[in-house]
């Protein structure tokens, strides 16, 4: 999971579906997958991830136009 620190003492996670930042401490939506916790900004992002986690965890180099994940 990618983490971004925006201010001292505050760790922000990146929603693997839409790439928005999410505060890990206040996030209400999260999923555990293969020993890692992922945080989500909205129910739709969590649902999409839960249905197919591998689709959203591919290395950037494996994404391409039309891959269906919304990255392009």
Residue, then its C-alpha position, 0 to 999 in steps of 0.5 A: x500500500x502506498x502511504x503519504x505523509x501530509x503533516x507531522x503525525x498524520x499518515x494518509x493511505x492511498x485508495x487503491x481504486x481511485x487514488x484519493x488520499x484517505x486518513x487511516x485513523x478516521x477511515x470507516x471503510x477498509x479491507x484486509x487482503x493478503x495481510x495488508x489493510x487497504x483504506x477507501x474513500x467511498x463504498x463504491x471503491x471498497x466494493x470494486x476492490x473487494x470484488x477483484x483486488x488483483x485488478x487494483x494492485x497490479x504494478x503501474x507497468x501492467x496497466x494499459x489503455x482499456x484495462x478496465x480499472x479506470x487508470x487511463 
